[in-house]
Amino acid sequence: MRVSRPKTIQTKFLMGLAAIALGGGLLFSLGLYVHLRGLLESEVADKAEMVLDQVEAVRRYVRDTLRPAMYEVLPAHEFVIEAMSTSYVSRKVMEQTDLSTAQVNYRRVAVGARNPRFEADDRELALIEHFRANPDQERLSRFEKIDGVEYYITAKPVRYVAECMNCHGDPDAAPTVLLERYGSGRGFGHELDSLAGVTSVALPVHSALTRIRGATLGFVLLSVFGTLLCFGVVNMLFNRVVVFNLRRVLDVFPLYFKEQAQSPILSRVNNLGDMDEGDEIDEIMHAVEEMARTLASARQELEHYAHNLRRMVDERTKDLSLEAMERRSDVLLFVSLLDALKTSQTRRELIETALPSIGTRYGASRAAFICTVSSQNFFSWPEKDRRPDLPADWGRVVAEARPVMTHDTALIPVQPSDSALEGYLCLYWDAEAETEPGQMRDVLIALGRQMGIAMENLNALDTLLRQNTMLESIFEGIADPLLLMDGSCSVIMANEAARQLAADENTSVSAGDGLLARMLGIDPASGEGCPLRRVLLQGRPASYEATLPGPRSFALSIYPLPGSQGRGGRVVVYARENTAEKRMLESIQQSEKLVTVGKLAAGLAHEINNPLGIILCYAELLRAAADSDQQRADVDVIIRHTKRAQRVMQDLLNFARPRGGGHGPCDPVSVVAVLADVFSLQAQKAGATLETALPPDLPQLAISAEALEQTVGNLLLNALDAVSQDPAAPGRITIGASHDPQTGTVTITTADNGPGIAPEHLRRIFDPFFTTKEVGKGTGLGLAVAYGLVQQAGGSIEAASDGGAVFTLTLPVAAPAAPAAPGDAP
């Protein structure tokens, strides 16, 4: 059976449009259905997730809060299912929750459940098997049909964790109440991290899916109705827009080809109403083919004319090629000027580089540049010392800044703008040259502009470099660390002192926020407490006190730069190290303390020592006259405490009038060796060891042997008291020394492995009467006396806590003895 094909273009168009509209409607309907189903799935998934989160919150409350509280209240081995079982409580909460309006079906089931009511059915067994096959999956959501009704199921696996094994592991270890209620046959014998079952929430979506399908079907019907209505409108428009205009096109041929109206072409065009072979377009195509054959003959007639026309075009093209080559040469010349600007450092270099290129390009016999400020300043090519020929009215030419063109001369103003005039470019041609300067007027004027711009840029660059060099010299010449930073705490510029500080602290100067964070003790990651951001926010300078390990102290000043907020903010950070100043201030304060306390101690010792002597004298008389042993024992108590008070008074007098450190010299090795022999026995009694590590070639010190012995002895006494506080740990005391020839000092270090010095005590450790020992075990004057002796000898003493107490003595080396004068006795 042969199916008749549509003939008219209107029929073909409408049938194609119908297919497009129908297909588009179906695709859109399908997309609408998928979209609505996705919205439904998202909504029910959120609802199911909310239910599961609520159940998990109940379980977490029972596990983390209620169960530990019950264990504290209940006797041992007691277990209340209704308050301590997470599964029991969560099920009861969900059973008593009104979910009828939400139509939520909550199930928490297991394989071999202790309560048969919560044994997994076939559908839930399939979910459990799915989670066993996919152990990494923690959630499963999908649509399912249950008893012919569509549901949206969200399930999560339940695994036995450590808290569950008490009730689901060994029956013998389970609570008694579980065995009494459910027996030992079900719910036991499970392993840790094994799959227990699933928790699922099922939401009915049958009615919602039915409404979605109905809405989709209604849209399909509406699309069909709209398509039919659209066909009617399109049919009317097609007749008006397409068919009518095709007829107008066909009427054009007879209108402009009246003499050929009877030709086969036009006769066929006029009879388009009798179509047997195709539609209107096909007939027009046949007519156009006939017309093309007719026009082919006309083409042959035109070829002869085209041949002649080609010859004329070739001649014109040759002329244009020559002109294009000239323009290309001009462009290359401009590019060479730009390249000369990049490589030239001065105006002279730029001009001497440009003149040969310009003269060669335009065929000039010579070229020159003359400065308008000083006409004696000029450059010429190829003869360097030949002065350019200037017109008689040269002053007026310069004043008007106008170009001058003659048959063999071109004077071009070199200026970047109409106001600034750098000089004149002078070009000269021989009499037999074919070049006419007037023909290149515009190009030469543009060349002068380009040279002026290059010179202006070179002047600006030179000025900028000089200013930059001066600022860099000032910036690098500042001896203290100086940084320029932005609002994100990143370093833009740092001087040599800042780079050296960063190198000393083993950090990069680019990590300026890290260096400042280390100095100010802030968190560089979060930026909390960052002073740079605070200064930028307030817009006012700020000063800070910062410290670095060593310890090193710095006074930081941060200055915001006005007008930099648009670029994120800029600040200048200036750091001045004041470690020496602070140490000097502390030394002065310590000395003032010693002087004040010494005066007070001297007065007290003088006023109290005399009454103590009288008391001791009369006590000894009473002891001699005592009749009984009890009386003599009582008097001995008075005498013993009186002598103890006298020793304290003697310490006060020694502190108030300490023996001078002297000028030495003394041998530190022999002094320390004697002290080590004396204190080694005391260290052995305390269960500690005393070790010395002194170089044998240490030089003589500018301090008396008595002062050095008293100072080091006080330090060793403190170390013995510190290591004896912990009998369980063996004590260790070390004495070391080193010589620094550059500073002319010797450093003696005593260290112990005791509890160390508390940070809050470090600043007061050398204060008179300050002690951390028990009452009666120390007067607090030993370290103060040692401090005074070392200060009088011109040295220093410092305390630190590093795995125990560490004291560092720095003493000057004694000056070499003067050689004996001639004639002196040996």
Buried (B, 14 or more C-beta within 10 A) or exposed (E): EEEEEEBBBBEBBBEEBBEEBBEEBEEBBEEBBEEBBEEBBEBBBEBBBEBBEBBBEBBEBBBEEBBEEBEEEEEEEEBBBEBBBBBBBBBEBBEEBEBEEEEBBBBBBBBBBBBEEBBBEEBBBEBBEBBEEEEEEEEBBEBBEEEEEBBBBBBBBBBBEEEBBBBBBEBEEBBEBBEEEBEBEBBBEBEEEEBBBBBBBBBBBEEBBEEBEEBBEEBBEEBEEEBEEBBEEBBEEBEEEBBEEBEEEBEEBBEEBEEBEEBEBBEBBBEBEEEEEBBBEEBBEBBEEBBEEEEEEEEEEEEEEEEEEEEEEEEEEEEEEEEEEBEEBBEEBBEBBEEBBEEBEEBEBBBBBBBEBBBEBBEBEBBBBBBBEEBEEBBBBEEEEEEBEBEEEBEEBBEEBEBBBEEBBBBBBBBBEEEEBBBBBBBBBEEEBEBEBEEBBEBBBBBBBBBBBBBBBBBEEEEEEEEEEEEEEEBEEEEBBBBBBBBEBEBEBBBBBBBEBBEEBEBEBBBBBBBBBBBBEBEBEEBEEBBBBEBBEEEEEBEBEBBBEEEBBBBBBBBBEEEBEEEEBBBBBBBBBBBEEBBEEEEEEBEEBBEEBBEEBBEBBEEBBEEBEEBBEEBBEBBEEBEEEEEBEBBEEBBEEBEEBBEBBEBBBBBBEBBBBBBBBBBBBEBBBBBBEEBBEBBEEBBBBBEBEBEEEBBBBBBBBBBBBBBBBBBBBBBBBBBBEEEEEEBBBBBBBEBEEEEEBBBBBBBBBBBBBEEEBBEEBBBBEBBBEEEEEBBBBBBBBBBBBBBBBBBBBBBBBEEBBBBBBBBBBBEEEEEEEEEEEE
